[in-house]
Amino acid sequence: MNRIIILVSLCFLFVGNVFAQSASVAAAHPLAVDVVESILKKGGNAYDAAVAAHFSLAVVLPRAGNIGGGGFAVIHTSNAEAATLDFREIAPLAASKDMFIRYENDNSSLTSKLASGVPGSVKGMWDLYIRYGSRNLSWSDLLTPAIMLADTGFFVTKKLSEELNYNSSDFISQNPNGCGPFCKGFIWEQGMRLVQSELAETLKGIRDIGPNYFYYGPVAKQLVEQNYFTMLDMASYQIRWRKPLIGEYMGWEVITMPPPSSGGVALLQLLCGSERDLNTMQELESVASYHDFTELTRIVYEDRARHLGDPDYMNTTTADLLDTSYLYKRFANIDPKRAGKSPNLAVPLSEESSETTHFSILDKDGNSVAITTTLNASYGSKRWVSGFFMNNEMDDFSISPGVPNQFGLIGFEANSIEPSKRMLSSMTPTILVKGDQKVVLGTPGGSTIITNVFHVIRRFCRFGQTLQESVNSKKVHAQAWPEVLYLEEGSYTKKVLRKLKKKGHKIEFKKQIGRFQAVSNGTIAPDLLRTGDSSGRVIFY
């Protein structure tokens, strides 16, 4: 009997030790997951791995992984330090409030050289490495995997081959002087090798010289020569370390991104509203739940439009917007029987874009990082410089008060265009903490990012679903303008549809909402059910 007890005790010790020695990663491409595993096994931490993964995604996920764009990182260290890194793009110094109004019908905020903000990714990764890197690996070590992938090439997936073929004519028309392998004009097939020699040379320069190669050296000179920016635009770019937004939900600490992300504020507002006394969200996928959700988002996205933007230009504080007395007063106007009305603004319908990418990493010591990064539209402006595609983030500003961007999102003065200003974003990288437990999560999806993160957190924390079940679940989305409840295929029954319409909801259907990437201690939850190349791995080392 004593021998059995000893054996059982040893088994528990073994399991506990394995659990403690494992890391978790979920990302939008299996090669990025391979890179993370390699860096961790060489002695790097989660932040080293994030830098290496980011640059690798710039190679293998050209639609969104980038050095020509920017993003956000949410961090929670093994020492319980929480931080957020804003490496969002900024408007050039020559930018002006009405710069796109005269081009209202020609998509210049999406496809011209004026569409690009000064990229922040390279400086963002450098500062993440300097502040949180383990120092067991050099900057060069972290760039080497991406350089090898660009230099020797990699086999394209079915998803990537379809994207390259679909965008081929745009690549060629936007780049009369060529765009490397993207302007060859042949039909891509799964398994073909994509070699990016120009990108490899750019990455080698960043490896050898650091961010100065990008912001002062050859890349900056290329961008100036091609009339994207001035040297002063490039030289004046700065990242921002910001105080994270921290809320509480069902016993979990919710650590998320502050402005210029609208995601963190909106997420905490939605979580608050979903638990208010008069909420009707006690059941999943019910008419009452979907109705209450739609009415909450109507209020939350109106706040987004009216108040949020670059925090240096906001007149309303995040504390004001998250004050419970303010929120309860706003939510008190929700009618449980009928769909409400958003302020009278004309908004065209828009399709969801899969332009963004997210990856989540949690190392064996408890260091965690959630990074969402973007070029805005898929492949940004489709314009190619020094081996990479440029962002079209200027469309995320309020081009004109009340005029929607490509996602149907409307903004006002807080998000108007000004020189050196950061544009508003929906990206919502988030980390949940309860004791020693951590959950690291995020997703692409334009305006649907916020509601997608909300749904996953709610299912996991409130309803006790596993992380993978929460990620796999069918999602719904609404955002005030347009006044539409979007339902992902499989999220409804005919009876639910009939009753929602009876309450006055206009309904549209989406084949897919988001592409989630989540991890927790010893657990992975990549989004394998929706289109794409998501991958995850528990890593023992």
DRENZA-878892 format. One record per residue (C-alpha): z, x, y. Coordinates in steps of 0.1 Angstrom, whole numbers, plus 5000, padded with zeros to 4 digits. Layout:
REM residues N
r pz:Z; px:X; py:Y
...
//
This chain:
REM residues 541
r pz:5000; px:5000; py:5000
r pz:5009; px:5028; py:5024
r pz:4976; px:5045; py:5016
r pz:4957; px:5014; py:5025
r pz:4975; px:5011; py:5058
r pz:4968; px:5047; py:5066
r pz:4931; px:5043; py:5058
r pz:4928; px:5012; py:5079
r pz:4945; px:5030; py:5108
r pz:4921; px:5059; py:5105
r pz:4892; px:5035; py:5105
r pz:4904; px:5020; py:5138
r pz:4909; px:5055; py:5153
r pz:4874; px:5064; py:5142
r pz:4858; px:5032; py:5157
r pz:4878; px:5037; py:5189
r pz:4867; px:5073; py:5192
r pz:4830; px:5064; py:5186
r pz:4833; px:5036; py:5212
r pz:4848; px:5061; py:5237
r pz:4821; px:5086; py:5230
r pz:4791; px:5063; py:5236
r pz:4770; px:5056; py:5266
r pz:4747; px:5026; py:5273
r pz:4714; px:5024; py:5291
r pz:4688; px:4997; py:5298
r pz:4656; px:5003; py:5317
r pz:4621; px:4990; py:5321
r pz:4604; px:5016; py:5299
r pz:4614; px:5033; py:5267
r pz:4605; px:5067; py:5280
r pz:4630; px:5063; py:5308
r pz:4656; px:5055; py:5282
r pz:4646; px:5087; py:5263
r pz:4651; px:5107; py:5295
r pz:4686; px:5093; py:5300
r pz:4696; px:5102; py:5265
r pz:4683; px:5137; py:5269
r pz:4702; px:5143; py:5302
r pz:4735; px:5129; py:5289
r pz:4733; px:5150; py:5257
r pz:4727; px:5181; py:5278
r pz:4760; px:5175; py:5297
r pz:4749; px:5153; py:5326
r pz:4767; px:5122; py:5338
r pz:4754; px:5088; py:5346
r pz:4744; px:5099; py:5381
r pz:4724; px:5129; py:5368
r pz:4707; px:5105; py:5343
r pz:4699; px:5080; py:5370
r pz:4681; px:5106; py:5391
r pz:4661; px:5118; py:5361
r pz:4653; px:5082; py:5351
r pz:4643; px:5073; py:5386
r pz:4617; px:5101; py:5389
r pz:4605; px:5094; py:5353
r pz:4599; px:5057; py:5362
r pz:4578; px:5069; py:5392
r pz:4555; px:5083; py:5365
r pz:4556; px:5057; py:5337
r pz:4560; px:5025; py:5358
r pz:4537; px:5031; py:5387
r pz:4539; px:4994; py:5398
r pz:4575; px:4997; py:5409
r pz:4592; px:5030; py:5398
r pz:4585; px:5050; py:5429
r pz:4588; px:5079; py:5453
r pz:4568; px:5059; py:5478
r pz:4594; px:5032; py:5483
r pz:4631; px:5027; py:5483
r pz:4661; px:5008; py:5468
r pz:4698; px:5004; py:5464
r pz:4724; px:5018; py:5441
r pz:4758; px:5004; py:5432
r pz:4783; px:5029; py:5418
r pz:4817; px:5027; py:5400
r pz:4831; px:5060; py:5388
r pz:4855; px:5069; py:5360
r pz:4881; px:5073; py:5387
r pz:4876; px:5037; py:5399
r pz:4858; px:5047; py:5431
r pz:4833; px:5021; py:5442
r pz:4803; px:5030; py:5465
r pz:4769; px:5018; py:5474
r pz:4739; px:5038; py:5484
r pz:4712; px:5023; py:5507
r pz:4679; px:5042; py:5504
r pz:4659; px:5013; py:5517
r pz:4627; px:5021; py:5537
r pz:4628; px:5020; py:5575
r pz:4602; px:5008; py:5601
r pz:4582; px:5036; py:5618
r pz:4591; px:5044; py:5654
r pz:4559; px:5028; py:5666
r pz:4568; px:4995; py:5649
r pz:4571; px:4964; py:5672
r pz:4583; px:4929; py:5668
r pz:4548; px:4913; py:5671
r pz:4528; px:4941; py:5654
r pz:4515; px:4918; py:5627
r pz:4511; px:4885; py:5646
r pz:4476; px:4893; py:5658
r pz:4467; px:4901; py:5622
r pz:4482; px:4868; py:5609
r pz:4454; px:4859; py:5586
r pz:4443; px:4893; py:5572
r pz:4473; px:4904; py:5551
r pz:4478; px:4935; py:5571
r pz:4515; px:4934; py:5564
r pz:4507; px:4937; py:5527
r pz:4476; px:4958; py:5524
r pz:4471; px:4980; py:5555
r pz:4486; px:5014; py:5563
r pz:4509; px:4995; py:5588
r pz:4524; px:4977; py:5558
r pz:4544; px:5008; py:5547
r pz:4579; px:5016; py:5558
r pz:4591; px:5053; py:5556
r pz:4601; px:5058; py:5520
r pz:4637; px:5065; py:5510
r pz:4637; px:5072; py:5473
r pz:4635; px:5110; py:5473
r pz:4663; px:5114; py:5498
r pz:4683; px:5087; py:5480
r pz:4681; px:5105; py:5447
r pz:4690; px:5138; py:5463
r pz:4721; px:5124; py:5480
r pz:4731; px:5107; py:5447
r pz:4729; px:5140; py:5430
r pz:4747; px:5159; py:5457
r pz:4776; px:5134; py:5459
r pz:4781; px:5124; py:5423
r pz:4761; px:5148; py:5401
r pz:4780; px:5166; py:5373
r pz:4767; px:5201; py:5383
r pz:4763; px:5208; py:5346
r pz:4726; px:5203; py:5353
r pz:4705; px:5216; py:5382
r pz:4682; px:5195; py:5404
r pz:4653; px:5212; py:5386
r pz:4667; px:5201; py:5352
r pz:4666; px:5165; py:5364
r pz:4630; px:5166; py:5377
r pz:4616; px:5184; py:5347
r pz:4612; px:5153; py:5324
r pz:4592; px:5134; py:5350
r pz:4570; px:5165; py:5357
r pz:4562; px:5168; py:5320
r pz:4554; px:5131; py:5317
r pz:4530; px:5134; py:5347
r pz:4515; px:5167; py:5338
r pz:4508; px:5162; py:5301
r pz:4505; px:5124; py:5302
r pz:4520; px:5096; py:5282
r pz:4505; px:5067; py:5261
r pz:4501; px:5036; py:5281
r pz:4516; px:5004; py:5268
r pz:4498; px:4971; py:5265
r pz:4515; px:4958; py:5296
r pz:4505; px:4988; py:5317
r pz:4469; px:4988; py:5304
r pz:4466; px:4951; py:5315
r pz:4480; px:4959; py:5349
r pz:4457; px:4989; py:5355
r pz:4427; px:4968; py:5346
r pz:4438; px:4938; py:5367
r pz:4443; px:4960; py:5398
r pz:4414; px:4984; py:5393
r pz:4391; px:4969; py:5420
r pz:4420; px:4968; py:5445
r pz:4428; px:5005; py:5438
r pz:4392; px:5015; py:5444
r pz:4387; px:4994; py:5476
r pz:4420; px:5005; py:5491
r pz:4413; px:5042; py:5484
r pz:4378; px:5052; py:5494
r pz:4387; px:5089; py:5489
r pz:4399; px:5083; py:5454
r pz:4433; px:5077; py:5437
r pz:4433; px:5101; py:5408
r pz:4433; px:5084; py:5374
r pz:4437; px:5049; py:5389
r pz:4402; px:5050; py:5405
r pz:4382; px:5060; py:5374
r pz:4368; px:5025; py:5370
r pz:4369; px:5024; py:5332
r pz:4387; px:4999; py:5310
r pz:4422; px:5009; py:5300
r pz:4434; px:5003; py:5265
r pz:4468; px:5005; py:5249
r pz:4475; px:5040; py:5235
r pz:4452; px:5058; py:5260
r pz:4468; px:5088; py:5277
r pz:4476; px:5086; py:5315
r pz:4477; px:5120; py:5331
r pz:4488; px:5122; py:5368
r pz:4481; px:5158; py:5379
r pz:4485; px:5151; py:5416
r pz:4519; px:5134; py:5411
r pz:4530; px:5163; py:5389
r pz:4523; px:5187; py:5418
r pz:4542; px:5165; py:5442
r pz:4572; px:5164; py:5418
r pz:4570; px:5201; py:5413
r pz:4573; px:5206; py:5451
r pz:4603; px:5182; py:5452
r pz:4618; px:5201; py:5423
r pz:4614; px:5235; py:5439
r pz:4621; px:5227; py:5475
r pz:4641; px:5195; py:5474
r pz:4636; px:5165; py:5497
r pz:4623; px:5187; py:5525
r pz:4590; px:5190; py:5506
r pz:4586; px:5153; py:5510
r pz:4600; px:5147; py:5545
r pz:4589; px:5179; py:5563
r pz:4564; px:5196; py:5540
r pz:4530; px:5188; py:5523
r pz:4537; px:5152; py:5515
r pz:4548; px:5144; py:5551
r pz:4517; px:5162; py:5564
r pz:4495; px:5141; py:5541
r pz:4511; px:5109; py:5553
r pz:4507; px:5120; py:5590
r pz:4470; px:5130; py:5584
r pz:4463; px:5097; py:5569
r pz:4479; px:5078; py:5598
r pz:4508; px:5062; py:5580
r pz:4536; px:5079; py:5600
r pz:4544; px:5106; py:5625
r pz:4563; px:5138; py:5615
r pz:4592; px:5124; py:5636
r pz:4592; px:5092; py:5614
r pz:4595; px:5113; py:5583
r pz:4620; px:5137; py:5597
r pz:4643; px:5110; py:5611
r pz:4648; px:5091; py:5578
r pz:4684; px:5089; py:5567
r pz:4701; px:5073; py:5537
r pz:4733; px:5052; py:5542
r pz:4764; px:5052; py:5521
r pz:4778; px:5017; py:5526
r pz:4811; px:5000; py:5518
r pz:4804; px:4978; py:5488
r pz:4810; px:4940; py:5488
r pz:4838; px:4933; py:5463
r pz:4847; px:4898; py:5451
r pz:4866; px:4883; py:5422
r pz:4852; px:4859; py:5396
r pz:4870; px:4847; py:5365
r pz:4893; px:4878; py:5364
r pz:4864; px:4902; py:5369
r pz:4860; px:4924; py:5400
r pz:4824; px:4919; py:5413
r pz:4811; px:4950; py:5430
r pz:4777; px:4944; py:5447
r pz:4754; px:4955; py:5475
r pz:4760; px:4947; py:5512
r pz:4732; px:4943; py:5538
r pz:4704; px:4951; py:5542
r pz:4706; px:4935; py:5508
r pz:4710; px:4898; py:5510
r pz:4718; px:4898; py:5473
r pz:4755; px:4907; py:5474
r pz:4764; px:4881; py:5501
r pz:4744; px:4854; py:5485
r pz:4757; px:4862; py:5450
r pz:4794; px:4860; py:5461
r pz:4786; px:4828; py:5480
r pz:4771; px:4812; py:5449
r pz:4800; px:4823; py:5427
r pz:4824; px:4808; py:5452
r pz:4805; px:4775; py:5454
r pz:4801; px:4772; py:5417
r pz:4839; px:4771; py:5413
r pz:4848; px:4749; py:5443
r pz:4869; px:4718; py:5437
r pz:4840; px:4694; py:5439
r pz:4815; px:4714; py:5419
r pz:4795; px:4697; py:5391
r pz:4786; px:4729; py:5372
r pz:4810; px:4726; py:5343
r pz:4782; px:4723; py:5318
r pz:4752; px:4746; py:5313
r pz:4716; px:4732; py:5316
r pz:4728; px:4697; py:5326
r pz:4713; px:4675; py:5353
r pz:4746; px:4677; py:5374
r pz:4747; px:4715; py:5370
r pz:4711; px:4720; py:5381
r pz:4715; px:4696; py:5410
r pz:4746; px:4713; py:5423
r pz:4730; px:4747; py:5419
r pz:4699; px:4736; py:5439
r pz:4721; px:4723; py:5467
r pz:4742; px:4755; py:5468
r pz:4711; px:4777; py:5470
r pz:4697; px:4755; py:5498
r pz:4728; px:4765; py:5519
r pz:4730; px:4801; py:5507
r pz:4693; px:4809; py:5514
r pz:4695; px:4793; py:5548
r pz:4724; px:4816; py:5556
r pz:4702; px:4845; py:5543
r pz:4674; px:4835; py:5566
r pz:4695; px:4829; py:5597
r pz:4721; px:4857; py:5596
r pz:4712; px:4886; py:5573
r pz:4692; px:4918; py:5580
r pz:4699; px:4954; py:5588
r pz:4737; px:4954; py:5594
r pz:4732; px:4974; py:5626
r pz:4714; px:4944; py:5641
r pz:4734; px:4915; py:5627
r pz:4754; px:4892; py:5649
r pz:4773; px:4876; py:5621
r pz:4796; px:4897; py:5598
r pz:4796; px:4896; py:5560
r pz:4833; px:4887; py:5562
r pz:4824; px:4856; py:5583
r pz:4797; px:4845; py:5557
r pz:4821; px:4850; py:5528
r pz:4851; px:4834; py:5544
r pz:4862; px:4806; py:5520
r pz:4870; px:4781; py:5548
r pz:4835; px:4786; py:5562
r pz:4819; px:4782; py:5528
r pz:4839; px:4751; py:5518
r pz:4829; px:4735; py:5551
r pz:4793; px:4742; py:5544
r pz:4794; px:4731; py:5508
r pz:4813; px:4699; py:5517
r pz:4779; px:4683; py:5528
r pz:4764; px:4684; py:5493
r pz:4756; px:4650; py:5480
r pz:4761; px:4649; py:5442
r pz:4737; px:4620; py:5439
r pz:4707; px:4630; py:5460
r pz:4687; px:4662; py:5468
r pz:4693; px:4673; py:5503
r pz:4669; px:4685; py:5530
r pz:4664; px:4720; py:5543
r pz:4657; px:4725; py:5580
r pz:4621; px:4713; py:5588
r pz:4600; px:4745; py:5584
r pz:4566; px:4745; py:5568
r pz:4565; px:4770; py:5539
r pz:4536; px:4776; py:5515
r pz:4543; px:4780; py:5479
r pz:4543; px:4815; py:5465
r pz:4542; px:4831; py:5431
r pz:4570; px:4854; py:5418
r pz:4562; px:4891; py:5419
r pz:4573; px:4916; py:5393
r pz:4572; px:4944; py:5418
r pz:4608; px:4956; py:5414
r pz:4625; px:4975; py:5386
r pz:4661; px:4979; py:5377
r pz:4680; px:5002; py:5354
r pz:4717; px:5002; py:5343
r pz:4736; px:5033; py:5330
r pz:4772; px:5036; py:5318
r pz:4783; px:5070; py:5305
r pz:4810; px:5078; py:5279
r pz:4835; px:5087; py:5307
r pz:4831; px:5054; py:5324
r pz:4808; px:5065; py:5352
r pz:4784; px:5036; py:5360
r pz:4754; px:5030; py:5382
r pz:4731; px:5000; py:5388
r pz:4699; px:5009; py:5406
r pz:4672; px:4985; py:5418
r pz:4641; px:5001; py:5434
r pz:4609; px:4987; py:5447
r pz:4575; px:4991; py:5464
r pz:4577; px:4954; py:5473
r pz:4545; px:4940; py:5458
r pz:4533; px:4953; py:5425
r pz:4518; px:4987; py:5432
r pz:4529; px:4982; py:5468
r pz:4499; px:4982; py:5492
r pz:4477; px:4996; py:5464
r pz:4472; px:5027; py:5487
r pz:4477; px:5061; py:5470
r pz:4489; px:5093; py:5486
r pz:4498; px:5126; py:5470
r pz:4498; px:5110; py:5435
r pz:4519; px:5079; py:5442
r pz:4515; px:5044; py:5456
r pz:4528; px:5034; py:5490
r pz:4552; px:5005; py:5496
r pz:4543; px:4974; py:5516
r pz:4579; px:4967; py:5526
r pz:4571; px:4958; py:5562
r pz:4563; px:4923; py:5549
r pz:4600; px:4919; py:5541
r pz:4607; px:4918; py:5579
r pz:4605; px:4885; py:5597
r pz:4569; px:4889; py:5610
r pz:4574; px:4859; py:5632
r pz:4605; px:4836; py:5633
r pz:4600; px:4808; py:5607
r pz:4570; px:4824; py:5591
r pz:4574; px:4830; py:5553
r pz:4567; px:4863; py:5535
r pz:4549; px:4866; py:5502
r pz:4579; px:4852; py:5483
r pz:4582; px:4822; py:5506
r pz:4613; px:4837; py:5522
r pz:4619; px:4830; py:5559
r pz:4638; px:4851; py:5584
r pz:4649; px:4850; py:5620
r pz:4660; px:4875; py:5647
r pz:4684; px:4895; py:5625
r pz:4655; px:4906; py:5604
r pz:4628; px:4909; py:5631
r pz:4608; px:4942; py:5632
r pz:4622; px:4970; py:5653
r pz:4617; px:5008; py:5652
r pz:4639; px:5026; py:5625
r pz:4652; px:4993; py:5613
r pz:4658; px:4985; py:5576
r pz:4642; px:4953; py:5563
r pz:4661; px:4927; py:5544
r pz:4660; px:4927; py:5506
r pz:4669; px:4904; py:5477
r pz:4677; px:4933; py:5453
r pz:4712; px:4927; py:5438
r pz:4724; px:4956; py:5417
r pz:4759; px:4947; py:5406
r pz:4788; px:4961; py:5385
r pz:4816; px:4940; py:5370
r pz:4850; px:4956; py:5363
r pz:4880; px:4943; py:5344
r pz:4905; px:4970; py:5334
r pz:4885; px:4995; py:5313
r pz:4856; px:4971; py:5308
r pz:4825; px:4975; py:5328
r pz:4792; px:4955; py:5330
r pz:4763; px:4970; py:5348
r pz:4734; px:4947; py:5356
r pz:4704; px:4938; py:5377
r pz:4668; px:4925; py:5376
r pz:4634; px:4925; py:5393
r pz:4619; px:4892; py:5406
r pz:4617; px:4891; py:5443
r pz:4636; px:4861; py:5457
r pz:4647; px:4851; py:5422
r pz:4668; px:4882; py:5417
r pz:4699; px:4867; py:5434
r pz:4700; px:4835; py:5413
r pz:4691; px:4854; py:5381
r pz:4721; px:4877; py:5386
r pz:4743; px:4847; py:5394
r pz:4732; px:4829; py:5362
r pz:4739; px:4859; py:5339
r pz:4773; px:4866; py:5354
r pz:4783; px:4830; py:5352
r pz:4772; px:4826; py:5316
r pz:4790; px:4859; py:5306
r pz:4822; px:4855; py:5326
r pz:4828; px:4817; py:5327
r pz:4812; px:4804; py:5295
r pz:4819; px:4834; py:5272
r pz:4783; px:4841; py:5261
r pz:4775; px:4876; py:5250
r pz:4758; px:4898; py:5274
r pz:4725; px:4896; py:5254
r pz:4728; px:4858; py:5252
r pz:4733; px:4857; py:5289
r pz:4702; px:4878; py:5296
r pz:4681; px:4859; py:5271
r pz:4690; px:4825; py:5285
r pz:4664; px:4805; py:5303
r pz:4668; px:4806; py:5340
r pz:4663; px:4783; py:5370
r pz:4658; px:4791; py:5406
r pz:4658; px:4775; py:5441
r pz:4659; px:4789; py:5476
r pz:4659; px:4763; py:5504
r pz:4622; px:4769; py:5514
r pz:4602; px:4757; py:5497
r pz:4622; px:4727; py:5486
r pz:4614; px:4733; py:5449
r pz:4636; px:4737; py:5418
r pz:4618; px:4762; py:5396
r pz:4625; px:4759; py:5359
r pz:4617; px:4787; py:5334
r pz:4600; px:4774; py:5303
r pz:4626; px:4763; py:5278
r pz:4653; px:4756; py:5303
r pz:4650; px:4718; py:5303
r pz:4644; px:4686; py:5283
r pz:4623; px:4656; py:5293
r pz:4655; px:4637; py:5299
r pz:4668; px:4664; py:5323
r pz:4634; px:4665; py:5341
r pz:4634; px:4627; py:5345
r pz:4669; px:4625; py:5360
r pz:4663; px:4655; py:5383
r pz:4632; px:4638; py:5397
r pz:4652; px:4606; py:5402
r pz:4677; px:4625; py:5423
r pz:4647; px:4636; py:5446
r pz:4640; px:4671; py:5433
r pz:4605; px:4685; py:5434
r pz:4601; px:4706; py:5402
r pz:4578; px:4734; py:5393
r pz:4576; px:4755; py:5362
r pz:4576; px:4793; py:5357
r pz:4566; px:4811; py:5326
r pz:4591; px:4838; py:5333
r pz:4619; px:4845; py:5358
r pz:4630; px:4881; py:5361
r pz:4633; px:4909; py:5336
r pz:4670; px:4917; py:5333
r pz:4686; px:4951; py:5323
r pz:4723; px:4950; py:5316
r pz:4748; px:4972; py:5297
r pz:4785; px:4972; py:5291
r pz:4809; px:4995; py:5271
r pz:4791; px:5002; py:5239
r pz:4767; px:4973; py:5244
r pz:4731; px:4970; py:5257
r pz:4712; px:4939; py:5268
r pz:4677; px:4948; py:5279
r pz:4654; px:4918; py:5285
r pz:4632; px:4919; py:5254
r pz:4621; px:4883; py:5254
r pz:4601; px:4884; py:5287
r pz:4569; px:4903; py:5292
r pz:4572; px:4940; py:5299
r pz:4584; px:4972; py:5283
r pz:4622; px:4968; py:5286
r pz:4643; px:4990; py:5264
r pz:4679; px:4999; py:5258
r pz:4700; px:5022; py:5237
r pz:4737; px:5030; py:5229
r pz:4739; px:5068; py:5230
r pz:4765; px:5087; py:5210
r pz:4772; px:5123; py:5222
//
